[in-house]
Structure formats: structure tokens, C-alpha cells
Amino acid sequence: MKTLLPILLAAALASAAPSALADDGDAALMGQRLQALEADPATSGFAALERLQARQAIDAYLGANSRQRDALRRVAGWRVETAEIAARTEVRRREIDRLERTRAELLVEASRREADRARAEAERMRVQAQIQAEEAARLREAANAELSARQEAESVLEGVASDQAARLRAARAREAELARQEAELLRQAEQDVD
């Protein structure tokens, strides 16, 4: 209701002074500027108080005597300019607010995407670490199996070698026994021949 009252007052003042505006070129120009401000959908809802003050200043200018007219024309011009600046400022302020909300939304979205990327990277690294751990375990098992096989082979080789060595010792011992027996037989044969 508070914003509606100045708009209604401005409309009443605008409709009350159209003939006087037509008589003065400066006043007509200022009135056109205010009407353009009110007709523009982007600015029509803003600066109602400043527009009302501008209309009142134009009316005061139109009703002034010749000595005050020049000063009141400047005041009316300033009031119209103030209304235009106030309306545009509010439009820009709203646009800034909208852009800041959009920026905040974009920052939240960028942050969410970055968190998603970080989670995906962490998951990738976790999977890679798991694969590496599994590969290391497999390699350890293979190394342990190879070590066991080598130890078993060495054990077999040692067994074979000790077996061979025992056979060799036994063969040498038998050879030595046979050589002793042969020498004994040869001595006995020589004694028998004598």
C-alpha cells in the first residue's frame, strides 16, 4: 500500500497538468522523461517517491512566477534526473543481486563438481592401490613358491649328491676290498707255486 500511494499520486498529478506541460517545452520534456520512466517495464516499479517529487517539482515550476521559474526549472530537472538515477540504480541493484545469486549458485555447482571429481579420483586411486596390493601379494606368493621350489630342488640335489657320494664311497670301498682280495689271492697263488 505504501508503494501504491506515491504511484497513484504521481498519476493524478500527471493527469492534472497535461495542458500546462504542453505550454512549456522544458516541462514537457521533463514530463516525457518521467512518462518514459513509468512506461519502461524495467523501471516502472522503482523510485516511486522520487518520481512523485519530480512531478511536484514540475508542477511547482509551471505554477511559479517569472522570478522563481528559472530556479524551479533547475530543481524540477534535478528531481527528474534523481528519479531516473534512482530507478536505474534500483534496476542495477536488482540485477547485481540476481547476478550474485547466479554466481553463488555457480560456485556451489563448481564446488560440487570439484568434490565429485575429487571423490572419483580418490576412488580411482583406491582401486589402483588395491590392484597394486593384489599384484604385490601375487608376486610375493610367486616368489615364495619359487623359493620353496628352489629349496626343494636344492634338497633333492643334496640328497642325490649325498646318495651319489655314498655310492661312490661304497664303490671305492668295494674296489679297495677287491684289490686287497686280489692281492691276497695273488700272494697265495705265488706261495702255492713256490
Summary of the structure (lengths in Angstrom):
residues: 194
radius of gyration: 57.3
end to end distance: 162.1
largest distance: 185.2
contacts: 477
relative contact order: 0.06
helix: 92%
strand: 0%
